[in-house]
Amino acid sequence: MYVRRVELTDFRSYERVAVDLDPGVTVFVGQNGTGKTNLVEALGYVATLDSHRVATDAPLVRAGRISAVIRCEIVHDGRELLVELEIVPGKANRARLNRSPVRRAREVLGALRMVLFAPEDLELVRGDPAERRRYLDDLLVARQPRYAGVRADYDRVVRQRNALLRTAYLTRKVGGTRGQDLSTLTVWDAHLARHGAELLAGRLELVSALAPHLTKAYDAVAAGRASASIAYDSRLGTITPDRARLEEILLDALAERRTAEIDRGVTLVGPHRDDLALVLGDLPARGYASHGESWSFALALRLAAYEMLRSDGIEPVLVLDDVFAELDTGRRDRLAALVGGATQLLVTCAVPGDVPPALRGVRYDVGGGTVTRAA
């Protein structure tokens, strides 16, 4: 799989730009703030319908405009796909696949499979559990796009259930009764258990498949200085990917925590409360790993995702966004050796000398709202 062309209209800093790409290595060079990351962010949006930099769509639209458009031509197994996305902050995005409108934007997921590593990924190791849950769920969708629907359904149920619990909580604070307010809570419990069990099972199966790739990737990046591992950390305790059993466990846990949820006005049970445990040697990476070890672990998580997708028969586009400036010479060279064989590798940098010689392929100069192929 590779991206043959990307066109942006009113996306971030670009009024209009089009870039033709080839398989192999492409390096985008430009000073910080000139739009290098905007290009790969747009591709990441096609792959995930989300930005790795911001939580909402509003910053993606050029100042003074009401919408942005991304057009992306993708070649996969000799088949050509054109994905078009119109981003309208505050409204549902509109999408077209091969010029035909699709009912939901998420129907384009799977057209472009991509693994992106960026400086923000240090938060996978040092940040809150939400960062690691997002990593798992994005990878789950990249591996099996049907999970986009599961994820959306689960998030919708949690929002509805939280709204119900919050209303009951506020009613009690002013002296009301809670019975009528919670009359539909049992219905939402059933929905949460069903969708939550499906999401949990998918995550458990994913972590099982990902774990050996992570251990191998960390060993390669860190040159065997320590061992790394991952495990799914559920508040439900030890669980297995048996969907029927998971549904029962979730229903039991919801019943057990009912009083606490009413008292706090929020859903306390479900996969939205879980984490991915990152272990370095015998200690948790968060809080114990050094700066260099944290970078190696973050790199290993992305490389493991890349290798797992490849082992599934999926050849994703690989993106390294301003990564080499953060790495020492040894890690740079080891990373270059690991990714040099990618079908398509996109690299961004401010200083060309930061990119190892083995990865100096086609070069584009970025600046002033333009992207120009170097001679």
Number of C-alpha atoms within 10 A of each C-alpha: 22 24 22 18 16 22 20 23 19 21 26 19 21 21 16 14 15 18 17 11 18 14 17 17 23 21 24 26 24 21 13 14 13 19 23 26 21 18 23 22 22 26 26 21 17 27 23 23 19 17 19 17 14 10 9 11 18 17 15 23 22 17 14 7 11 12 19 24 22 21 22 24 20 20 17 16 8 8 8 14 18 20 22 25 23 18 23 18 16 9 8 11 18 17 25 19 18 13 11 11 15 14 10 12 19 20 17 21 20 18 22 26 27 27 23 23 22 20 17 13 23 18 17 24 26 19 13 12 18 16 17 21 19 14 17 22 18 21 25 22 21 25 20 13 20 15 19 21 14 19 18 12 17 24 16 14 19 22 13 15 24 20 15 21 24 20 17 22 21 16 14 15 11 8 8 13 13 16 9 9 17 16 10 12 16 14 11 16 20 17 20 26 28 21 22 27 27 22 25 25 18 20 21 20 14 19 17 13 17 23 20 15 21 26 20 18 26 26 18 18 25 22 13 12 12 13 15 26 21 20 15 22 17 18 16 15 9 8 16 12 16 13 19 13 13 22 21 15 17 22 21 15 17 22 14 12 14 16 11 13 19 22 16 14 19 18 24 19 25 23 24 20 15 18 20 21 18 21 19 21 13 10 12 16 21 18 10 13 19 11 11 14 19 22 25 25 30 23 27 25 25 23 25 23 29 25 21 22 21 14 12 10 10 17 23 24 24 23 27 22 22 22 21 26 17 14 15 11 14 12 20 18 18 15 22 18 15 13 19 14 12 20 16 24 24 22 27 27 22 20 14 17 11 17 22 16 11 11 20 14 14 17 18 20 17 22 16 11 13 17 20 14 15 10 6
